[in-house]
Amino acid sequence: MEKNNRILIYVDSINRAKFFYKFKKFFEEEGKEVFFITNKLSVKFFIKEAILLKNCNKKFLSPNIFEKSLSVLNKYHTLSEAVKIGSCVYEVTEKIDPNEIWIWNGSTTIEKSLKYYADRNKIKKLCFEISNIENRVFVDREGISGDSLLYKYPEILDKFEINLEKFYKWREKYLKSKNSVPKKLKSQIPFYAIIDNIGYLLGLLKEDRRKKLKLIFSRLKNKVIKLSVNKPDYSKKYILVPLQVSNDSQVKIYSKYRNEDLIKKAIAIAKDDEYIYIKPHPMEDNLEEIETIKSLLNNRVILVNDNIFNLLKNAQKVVVNNSTVGIEALILEKEIIILGNAYYKNFDFKRTVSFIQNYLSNIKYPNFEITKENYLSLRKYYEI
């Protein structure tokens, strides 16, 4: 196989394995050799040919590559450990010598190492992320959110034609589908987690190096206090503030603002007759974060829970960091204040329509049959 026909795909979970493996036959039809790499033993059982990432004693990469690694920021491991993990990954990548790399998200230490390899060696890369808009996949050759090419150059959307009639029909159908609560995707089940822990004992690269007993105790403690929510009163005028999980990459890496900053911003811009409706994220379990949010509540700043589109449709304004709710607010043509480095930060309505119709992929994650047509559609992201 020729050296310039090698693609490396990093797989970090079973769902990702199911998704990425569907592309294998199309690569092979084009004469490309596919290398799957993973640090998860469960993935190895699903993709037999996957190369396992193992611990090594190399530390030749610079620490500044990993300073904004989500794994470091969330204290899953130290910066020094990140250098070691990243160096091990880089060494494996160098041996494969790919001319193309696919990764999910791009924010963890392993993913940062792969992005660095691609950029240093000037080879193609694609980063993937679920958009939550019909589970369609966001794809970008630079990264997600504030790292994305789309964030840096939103004007690329202006070169495409848009069809407003088609968009309004799509929006009507999309809003109807949002009346029901979608099932949450699970990246793991306990069985896989057990297998992966066995793999770590056998020497596979482990990104979360926190002490297990301490982690379990912390999670139990964080479940002691939960946020109680109210049913929204839609007869009132309100500003909607949808919160994100406090340790998410969108918050930790792609914004200098936190959930409390969003609430304070909404309070600052609210008119005398406007309430602040805060929709907390259901997956938030950080005790300090919960306490901070509670400290900001009063008779005008209220926690609510309802279908997000009901809350969006009736809101006067929406204050977001960089969550998917922001692009949904733009779809609904709502006035929106964006604090974080969201890829849609400089979108107007026409750019929003162009994004839905021309930029966002039609590939859905993870249970979607990949066709030759939508596989080939991914090649456009190298050219945009």
Secondary structure, DSSP 8 states (H G I E B T S, - for coil): --GGGEEEEE--SHHHHHHHHTTHHHHHHTT-EEEEEES-HHHHHHSTT-EE-B------S-GGGSTT-HHHHTTSS-HHHHHHHHHHHHHHHHHH--SEEEEESS-SHHHHHHHHHHHHTT-EEEEEEE-SSTTBEEEESS-SGGGSHHHH-GGGGGGS---HHHHHHHHHHHHHHTTS------S--HHHHHHHHHHHHTTB--S--S-HHHHHHHHHHHTSS----B---TTSEEEEEE---TTSHHHHTS-S--HHHHHHHHHHH--TTEEEEEE--TT---HHHHHHHHHT--SSEEEB-S-HHHHHHH-SEEEESS-HHHHHHHHTT-EEEE-S--TTTT--HHHHHHIIIIIS-S-BSSS----HHHHHHGGGGGT-
